[in-house]
Amino acid sequence: MSTRALGIMAWVFVVAVTGCAGGPPAPEPDVVEVTLPVPAERVKTALSDVLTQEGYTVDLDDDGNVTTGMRQEIRSPWNGLLRWRFGVGKSRVEARVVSQDETTTRLRLQVFHRGKDGIFDLWEDAETPLPQSAANEIRRLKNALRLL
């Protein structure tokens, strides 16, 4: 074999190895920031109600932080097994509610979504599906506050 053929084979090998070396790109964070013409307490209450209706367990603190556990996909004892082993996606929400004055509130809402392709795969950060997206949660919140 000539040195030219060996060089070409080495180049093809390097290209093939480096092309497969990286994992899938990380998805962009699913974050929405809005200013609402509503007092902060009404926003916290409405956000808690909206997230509870969506299957999240909501935790509010005095500093304006709203956090949730993983979303309950099905209402049965099998929900834990679905999320832990078989599920293809799970999400949770973090929000920060800041009062700008008596009538306006600043809200930053972020949805964290993890997914996997099969029963033996590991959970990885994934793109948030539309029904659980931050933009859709803001739309539901505005609808609950009658701002749409």
N, C-alpha and C positions, 0 to 999 in steps of 0.2 A: 504494500500500500504506500502511496506517495505521501509526502508531507502535506501536500495541498488537500488531499482527501481526509487526512487526519485532522487538519485544521478546520475543515468544513464540518466534520462530525463533532468536533469539540464545540464549535460555535452553535450548532443545532442543539447539542446537549445543554449548554449554558442557557440558551434562550428558553428551552422547554422547562428547565428547573426554575429559573427566575420567574417565568410566567405562572407557575403553579405555587410559588412560595407564599404569596400573600393570601390572606383570608378575604372574605367579602368586605366591602367598605362599610364602615359604621354608618347607620342612618342619622340624618340630621335630627337634632333635638326637637320634639314636638312641644313648642312653647308659644303661648299667645299672651300678649299684654294689652289690656284695654283700660280705658277710663270710663266709669259708669256714673251717670247723674243720679245716684242713689246713695243714701247713707250706708256706712260700712256694716252696721249690724244687720240691715236688710239683705245685703249681699251675702254675708256669712250664712244667714239662715236659709236663703234661697239656694245657695251653692250646696249646703249640707243636704237639703231636701232633694235636689237634682241628683247628686251623687249617690244618695241612699236609694233612690228609685232605680238607678242604673246597676245596683248590686254591689256597691262599695260599702265598707264599714268606715265611717267618717270619724276623725278625731280633730277636735277644735282646741286651740289654746288661746290664751289671753293676748298673745302678741300678734294675732292675725294670721297665724299659720294654720292651714287646713291640710291634713294628710289622710291618706286612705290606706287600707290594706289591699291585697290583691282582689280584683273584681270577682264576684261569685258568678260563675258561668251558668250553672244549673242549680236549681233549688232542690237539693237532695243530699243524702249522706255521701253520695259518690262524687260531689264537687271537689273534695280534696284529692281524690285519686285522679280525677280529670285534670286538675291543675298540676299535680305533682308528676304524673307519669304520661298520660295519654294526650293531654291538651296540645294544641298547636299555637296557642297564644294566651298570655296573661298580662294584665295591665294594672297600674296603680297611678294615683294622681297626687300631686303636691301643688298647693296654691298659697299665695301670699296676698292678703287683703290689707291694704293700707288706706286709711282715711286721709284725704287731702284737705277737706274742710267738712262742714256739716252736711253738704248736699252732694259731694262727689267722692268717689272711691276709685283707687287704682288697684287693679287685679292682675296678678301674674299667675297663669295656670300652666302647669307642665304635666304631660302624660308620659309615663315610662312604660314601654311595651317590650316584652320578651317573647320569643317564639322558638319553635323547633319543628323539624320536619318529620320526625318519627319517634317511636317509643324508646329507642336506644340512643337518641341524639341528646346533646346537652342544650340547655337553654341559652340563647344568645339575644343580644339587643336586636330588635327588629323594627321595621316601620309600623307605625300605629295604624290599625284599620280605621276606616272612616267613621263607623259608629262610635268608637271610643276616642276619636281624635280630639285634641284640645280645641280646635275651631268649632267642632260640633258640640262640645260641652259648653262653650261660651254661648253658642246659639240657644241651647236649652236653658241656660241661666237667664239670658235676656228675655226669652219667652216666659219664664217663670216670673220675672220682674215686670213683665208687660212693657218691654222697651222696643219690641219689634213692630 
